[in-house]
Amino acid sequence: EDESVENQINWLPPLTMTAELEKDEGAQVFPLFPLGSVVYLPNTEHILSIFEPRYRSMYNDILLSGGRSFATCMVNEETGQFAETAMIFYLDELKEVSQQTNDQVKYICKHQATRRVNLRKVLNPKVWKDRSTYLRVQVEDLEDVDKEESYPDDDQLLMQVFREVVDLQDRLKEEPRFSPTLFSMFNSETNLEDEEVWSLVNLWQTLANERVGAVRKAKTDEIEAKLMKYITKDGKVSPKAGQVEIPKSLQVEITAMTNKFRREMAEMADLTTVPFQRMLQTNSRQERVRILYKLILDEKRRLEAIVSLKALFPTAP
């Protein structure tokens, strides 16, 4: 399979600073709150802190209108483009915290990610640049074309490989890892409900994010240890540590380590976004399960390789 297709995300064209556009007759229009390079999934809860004036205004408007909803989408960090497929967030709770935060934060808000939509057009693109107010978008609901179909063989394969991964994680004492008790979440392993498929997607996204966090901490600790080794003596920081000049050779080594760390983090960040946005944007449940199956199968192969290495080198850490 073509890797360029495998990694494809559907992006809207770059915003043009044109005048306001009219919405189509009968079309749905929502405020748009782009939230960086994060992929939000259906049936999940999220808490946001609101401080920008344009989004303070947006929350006031959705409360006054009674709609309590807005669209949020992933943003391409390199091009600034918006992902075509977005989530609708419904505002469950809002707390006014301006007094407690000296007006640094206006609201703390709890939301439900309720349904998928495709962004059809941005109605007021000019305001994205001047930040005078929030964007408004015309959207269409996104539903699976095969939602009435069932795929017991695909579901069974998915759950089987997932069980194998959980067993391998437990055997290797992987960190982070899933608890075997989570299988009680699923009613049937050959006929998964849509909500159960999304639950599994969410679990896998959580694992991916936790793993990135663990690698980030390990790499940061490694760089810090390299530096501390130079400015400490007998385990104690020199009183003049803040004035110590780092030798050129050590500066070069730390810079190289930092650059390599950033590259690895960028690659890992793709693993926490691209496949999940692809599962969000597809209009086929079967395709979503296929993408998820491939992710879990890759993890199974990684864990099996570790088991094989441990068998070859039993004394290795």
C-alpha positions in Angstrom: 0.0 0.0 0.0 1.2 3.5 -0.9 2.6 5.1 2.2 1.6 8.6 1.0 -2.0 7.4 1.0 -1.5 5.6 4.3 -0.5 8.9 6.0 -3.0 11.1 4.3 -5.1 13.6 6.2 -7.7 15.7 4.4 -6.9 19.4 4.9 -9.0 22.4 3.9 -7.2 24.8 1.5 -5.2 27.5 3.2 -7.4 30.4 4.3 -7.6 33.4 2.0 -8.2 36.8 3.4 -11.4 37.3 1.5 -14.5 39.2 2.6 -17.3 37.3 4.5 -19.0 34.5 2.7 -22.7 33.7 2.8 -23.8 30.3 4.3 -25.8 28.0 2.0 -29.5 27.9 2.7 -30.4 25.5 5.5 -26.8 24.8 6.3 -25.4 24.2 9.8 -23.1 27.0 11.1 -20.9 26.7 14.2 -18.1 28.7 15.8 -14.7 27.2 15.1 -12.1 26.8 17.9 -9.0 25.2 16.3 -7.0 23.5 19.1 -3.6 22.8 17.7 -2.2 19.4 16.5 -4.5 17.4 18.8 -7.0 14.9 17.5 -10.2 14.8 19.5 -12.3 11.6 19.3 -16.1 11.0 19.7 -17.5 10.2 23.2 -14.6 11.8 25.1 -14.6 14.6 27.7 -12.3 17.6 27.6 -11.5 20.5 29.9 -10.3 23.8 28.4 -9.1 27.0 30.0 -10.3 30.1 28.1 -8.3 33.3 28.1 -8.2 34.8 24.6 -10.7 37.7 24.1 -12.1 36.1 20.9 -12.9 32.8 22.7 -14.3 34.5 25.8 -16.7 36.2 23.3 -17.4 32.9 21.7 -18.4 31.2 25.0 -20.6 34.2 25.8 -22.3 33.8 22.5 -22.9 30.1 22.6 -24.4 30.5 26.1 -26.7 33.3 25.1 -27.9 31.4 22.0 -28.5 28.3 24.0 -26.6 26.2 21.4 -23.7 25.5 23.8 -21.7 23.9 20.9 -18.8 24.7 18.6 -16.6 22.8 16.2 -12.9 22.1 16.9 -10.3 20.7 14.4 -6.7 19.7 14.2 -4.3 22.3 12.7 -1.3 21.5 10.5 1.6 23.0 12.4 3.7 23.5 9.2 1.1 25.1 6.9 -1.6 26.4 9.3 -4.3 24.5 7.4 -7.3 23.1 9.2 -8.3 19.4 9.0 -11.4 19.0 7.0 -13.0 16.7 9.6 -13.8 18.2 12.9 -15.6 17.4 16.2 -18.5 19.2 17.7 -17.9 20.0 21.4 -20.9 20.4 23.6 -20.4 22.6 26.7 -21.4 20.7 29.8 -20.1 23.0 32.6 -18.6 26.5 32.7 -16.8 28.0 35.7 -16.0 31.7 35.9 -12.5 32.0 37.4 -11.4 35.5 36.4 -11.3 36.6 40.0 -9.2 33.7 41.2 -6.7 34.1 38.2 -6.5 37.9 38.1 -8.3 37.7 34.8 -5.6 35.6 33.2 -8.2 32.9 32.6 -11.8 33.8 32.2 -13.5 30.4 32.1 -12.7 26.7 32.8 -15.0 24.6 30.7 -15.9 20.9 30.5 -17.1 19.5 27.2 -18.4 16.4 25.5 -17.1 15.5 22.0 -20.4 14.6 20.5 -20.3 14.1 16.7 -18.1 14.3 13.6 -18.6 16.9 10.9 -16.9 18.0 7.7 -16.0 21.7 7.4 -17.4 22.9 4.2 -16.3 26.6 4.2 -15.0 29.2 6.6 -17.4 32.1 6.5 -15.2 34.9 7.9 -11.6 33.9 7.1 -10.2 37.4 7.6 -10.6 37.4 11.3 -8.2 34.4 11.7 -5.3 36.8 11.1 -6.4 39.9 13.0 -7.9 37.9 15.9 -10.8 40.4 16.2 -13.3 37.6 16.8 -13.7 33.8 16.3 -14.2 31.9 13.1 -17.5 30.7 11.9 -17.8 27.6 9.7 -20.4 25.8 7.6 -20.4 22.1 8.3 -22.0 18.8 7.2 -22.6 15.8 9.5 -20.2 12.9 8.8 -21.8 9.5 9.1 -20.5 6.1 8.1 -21.9 4.8 4.8 -21.7 1.2 6.3 -23.3 2.0 9.7 -26.0 -0.6 9.1 -23.5 -3.3 8.2 -21.8 -5.7 10.6 -18.3 -7.2 10.2 -18.0 -10.0 12.8 -14.8 -11.4 11.3 -13.0 -8.0 11.3 -14.2 -7.3 14.9 -13.0 -10.7 16.1 -9.6 -10.2 14.5 -9.3 -6.8 16.1 -10.2 -8.0 19.6 -8.0 -11.0 19.2 -4.8 -9.0 18.4 -5.7 -6.5 21.1 -5.9 -9.4 23.7 -2.5 -10.7 22.4 -1.0 -7.2 22.9 -2.4 -6.9 26.4 -1.0 -10.3 27.3 2.4 -9.4 25.9 2.5 -6.1 27.7 1.7 -7.9 31.0 4.3 -10.6 30.4 7.0 -7.9 29.7 5.7 -5.6 32.4 5.7 -2.8 29.8 5.2 0.8 31.0 2.7 2.1 30.1 0.5 -0.9 29.6 -3.2 -1.8 29.6 -5.0 -3.6 32.4 -6.6 -7.0 31.4 -9.7 -5.9 33.3 -10.6 -3.4 30.5 -12.1 -6.3 28.5 -15.2 -6.0 30.7 -16.0 -2.8 28.7 -16.9 -4.9 25.7 -20.2 -6.8 25.4 -19.3 -8.9 22.5 -15.9 -9.4 20.7 -17.5 -10.4 17.4 -20.0 -7.6 17.1 -18.7 -4.3 18.5 -20.9 -1.4 18.9 -19.7 1.9 17.3 -19.2 3.3 20.8 -17.0 0.3 21.6 -14.9 0.8 18.5 -14.4 4.5 19.4 -13.5 3.4 23.0 -10.8 1.2 21.7 -9.5 4.0 19.4 -9.4 6.3 22.5 -7.6 3.7 24.6 -5.0 3.3 21.8 -4.6 7.1 21.5 -4.1 7.3 25.3 -1.4 4.6 25.1 0.4 6.5 22.2 0.3 9.8 24.2 1.6 8.1 27.4 4.4 6.5 25.4 5.5 9.8 23.9 5.4 11.4 27.4 7.6 8.5 28.8 10.2 8.9 25.9 10.2 12.7 26.3 11.0 12.3 30.0 13.7 9.7 29.4 15.4 11.8 26.8 15.2 15.0 28.9 16.6 13.1 31.9 19.5 11.8 29.7 20.5 15.3 28.5 20.2 16.7 32.1 22.3 13.9 33.5 25.0 14.7 30.9 25.1 18.3 32.0 24.9 17.6 35.7 27.8 15.2 35.5 30.0 18.1 34.4 28.8 20.6 37.0 28.7 18.3 40.0 31.5 16.7 42.1 31.0 13.7 44.4 27.2 14.0 43.7 27.1 17.6 44.9 26.5 20.7 42.8 29.4 23.1 42.8 28.6 26.4 44.6 29.7 28.1 41.4 27.6 25.9 39.1 25.7 28.8 37.7 29.0 30.4 36.7 30.6 27.4 35.2 31.4 27.7 31.5 30.4 24.6 29.6 33.2 23.4 27.4 32.7 23.6 23.6 32.9 19.9 23.2 30.1 19.3 25.7 28.0 22.1 24.1 28.3 20.4 20.7 27.4 17.0 22.2 24.3 18.4 24.1 23.2 20.3 20.9 23.4 17.1 18.9 21.5 15.1 21.5 18.8 17.9 21.6 18.4 18.0 17.8 18.1 14.2 17.7 15.6 14.3 20.5 13.5 16.9 18.6 13.5 14.7 15.4 12.4 11.6 17.4 9.7 13.6 19.1 8.4 14.9 15.8 8.2 11.4 14.4 6.4 10.1 17.5 4.0 13.0 17.4 2.9 11.8 13.9 2.0 8.4 15.5 -0.3 10.2 18.0 -2.1 12.2 15.3 -2.1 10.9 11.7 -3.8 7.5 12.2 -6.3 8.9 14.6 -7.3 11.7 12.3 -7.6 9.2 9.5 -10.0 7.1 11.7 -11.9 10.3 12.4 -12.2 11.4 8.8 -13.2 8.1 7.2 -16.9 7.5 6.4 -16.4 3.7 6.7 -16.5 1.8 9.9 -14.7 -1.1 8.2 -11.9 1.2 7.2 -11.6 2.6 10.7 -11.3 -0.9 12.2 -8.7 -1.8 9.5 -6.6 1.2 10.5 -6.8 0.4 14.2 -6.1 -3.3 13.5 -2.8 -2.3 11.7 -1.8 0.0 14.6 -2.3 -2.8 17.2 -0.7 -5.5 14.9 2.4 -3.3 14.6 2.6 -3.0 18.4 2.2 -6.8 18.7 5.1 -7.3 16.4 7.2 -4.8 18.4 6.5 -6.7 21.6 7.2 -10.1 20.0 10.6 -8.8 18.9 11.4 -7.8 22.5 10.3 -11.3 23.7 12.6 -12.9 21.1 15.6 -10.6 22.1 15.0 -11.5 25.8 15.1 -15.2 24.9 18.4 -14.7 23.0 20.0 -12.5 25.7 18.3 -13.5 29.0 20.8 -11.5 31.1 20.2 -8.3 29.2 18.2 -5.6 31.0 
